[in-house]
Amino acid sequence: MLQSEIAISVQGLKKSYKNIPVLTGVDFEVKTGSVFALLGSNGAGKTTIVKILSTLLKQDSGNVMVNGFDVSSKPGNVRQSISLTGQFAAVDEILTGRENLIMIAKLRHLENPRRVAEELLNRFGLTDAADRKASTYSGGMRRRLDIAMSLIGRPPLIFLDEPTTGLDPEARIEVWKIVKELAGSGTTVFLTTQYLEEAEQLADKIAILHEGRIIVSGTLAELKKLFPPAKVEYIEKQPTLEEIFLAIIGKKMEN
């Protein structure tokens, strides 16, 4: 596969905190324009990987390339080509939705920040609430505003670190719709999640992080092949991603 077709390349990534290993040799690739879901239990190291990929944290060892740039030697180039939405909405609650968007557009030195804000407010269904303070927004509205802010400047790669944590089911479905639209427009999406249904709905490729390593990765169809089919009255039962995840983790913990 050509380098231009790879948005993220990670080889031998290791990271420890106070001599406690968190990542012990992580390897994976993310194809440009795809949705990549990283699954793992709490404390598995998902956010650590996101922080390293987005230059917020330095790895102990390993080669990490993002959009063709080495995160260690060219962090500035990496930052200019990505956007990051963390686990909690990073909006200024004192400002209105419109003012939040205009502020980010100005920080990115874009022409006509007000027009940029208007387009995103419309795209994310926030026009009616545009001139209300963000502190009055619901959880789903804040997350939509947060993602809208991340898209200013049209970054080719966006990191979504557990983007639906704490959201109600309706707001979660709103975020899913946005992710699907992003992928449809050619944006590469790197998603971490604890919600297995979320990965099942959104991801082109899924990787499971366990005990500091990627223990399995592939498409949903490929992962299903790892799970023995069960038959009830001659009807093959298709395993859910949750069943696959628990079976794989259980096997690793037994070894």
LINHUFEN-V591689 format. One record per backbone hydrogen bond with DSSP energy under -0.5 kcal/mol. CO is the residue of the C=O (numbers start at 0). NH is the residue of the N-H. E is the energy in kcal/mol with one decimal. If there is no record, write none. Layout:
[[CO:NH:E] [CO:NH:E]]
This chain:
[[1:4:-1.6] [2:5:-1.9] [4:6:-0.6] [4:31:-2.6] [6:66:-3.6] [7:29:-2.5] [8:64:-2.8] [9:27:-1.9] [10:62:-2.4] [12:24:-1.5] [12:25:-1.9] [13:59:-2.4] [13:60:-1.3] [14:21:-2.9] [14:22:-2.4] [15:17:-0.5] [16:19:-1.7] [18:20:-0.7] [19:16:-2.5] [22:14:-2.1] [25:12:-2.2] [27:9:-2.8] [29:6:-2.6] [29:7:-1.5] [30:33:-1.7] [33:35:-0.6] [33:188:-2.6] [34:36:-0.5] [34:203:-2.6] [34:204:-1.7] [35:37:-0.5] [35:190:-3.4] [36:38:-0.6] [36:206:-2.6] [37:192:-1.7] [38:208:-3.2] [40:43:-1.9] [43:211:-0.5] [44:48:-2.0] [45:49:-2.0] [46:50:-2.6] [47:51:-2.0] [48:52:-2.7] [49:53:-2.0] [50:55:-2.3] [50:56:-1.3] [51:54:-1.5] [60:13:-2.4] [61:63:-0.5] [62:10:-2.6] [63:70:-2.1] [64:8:-2.5] [65:68:-1.9] [68:65:-3.0] [69:73:-2.6] [73:77:-1.8] [74:78:-2.7] [75:79:-1.8] [76:80:-0.8] [77:80:-1.2] [78:81:-0.9] [80:156:-0.8] [82:158:-3.1] [83:85:-0.6] [84:160:-2.7] [88:90:-1.0] [90:92:-0.8] [91:94:-0.6] [92:134:-1.4] [94:133:-2.8] [95:99:-2.3] [96:100:-1.8] [97:101:-2.5] [98:102:-2.4] [99:103:-1.8] [100:104:-2.3] [101:105:-2.2] [102:106:-2.1] [103:107:-1.7] [104:109:-2.4] [105:108:-1.6] [111:114:-0.6] [111:115:-1.8] [112:116:-2.5] [113:117:-2.3] [114:118:-2.3] [115:119:-1.9] [116:120:-2.6] [117:121:-1.9] [118:122:-2.3] [119:123:-2.3] [120:125:-3.2] [120:126:-0.8] [121:124:-1.1] [125:128:-0.5] [126:129:-1.3] [128:96:-0.6] [128:131:-1.7] [129:97:-2.6] [131:96:-1.4] [132:135:-2.0] [133:136:-1.6] [137:141:-2.5] [138:142:-2.1] [139:143:-2.1] [140:144:-2.5] [141:145:-2.7] [142:146:-2.5] [143:147:-2.4] [144:148:-2.4] [145:149:-1.5] [146:150:-1.2] [147:150:-0.5] [148:151:-0.9] [150:153:-2.4] [155:187:-2.7] [156:82:-1.3] [157:159:-0.5] [157:189:-2.5] [158:84:-3.1] [158:160:-0.6] [159:161:-1.0] [159:191:-2.4] [161:164:-1.4] [163:166:-2.0] [167:171:-2.5] [168:172:-2.0] [169:173:-1.5] [170:174:-2.0] [171:175:-2.3] [172:176:-2.1] [173:177:-1.8] [174:178:-2.5] [175:179:-2.4] [176:180:-2.0] [177:181:-2.4] [178:182:-2.5] [179:183:-2.1] [180:184:-1.3] [181:184:-0.5] [181:186:-2.1] [182:185:-1.4] [187:157:-2.6] [187:189:-0.5] [188:35:-3.0] [188:190:-0.6] [189:159:-3.0] [190:37:-3.3] [191:161:-1.6] [192:39:-0.7] [193:195:-0.9] [194:197:-0.5] [194:198:-1.4] [195:199:-2.2] [196:200:-2.1] [197:201:-2.0] [198:202:-2.2] [204:36:-2.6] [205:217:-2.2] [206:38:-3.2] [206:208:-0.6] [207:209:-0.5] [207:214:-2.3] [207:215:-0.8] [209:212:-1.4] [211:23:-2.2] [212:209:-3.0] [212:214:-0.8] [215:207:-2.5] [217:205:-3.1] [218:222:-2.4] [219:223:-2.2] [220:224:-1.1] [222:225:-1.2] [223:226:-1.3] [225:227:-0.5] [229:236:-3.3] [231:234:-1.6] [233:235:-0.6] [234:231:-1.9] [235:237:-0.6] [236:229:-0.8] [236:238:-0.5] [239:243:-2.0] [240:244:-3.0] [241:245:-2.5] [242:246:-2.1] [243:247:-2.5] [244:248:-2.6] [245:249:-2.2] [246:250:-2.0] [247:251:-2.0] [248:252:-2.2] [249:253:-1.3] [250:254:-1.4]]
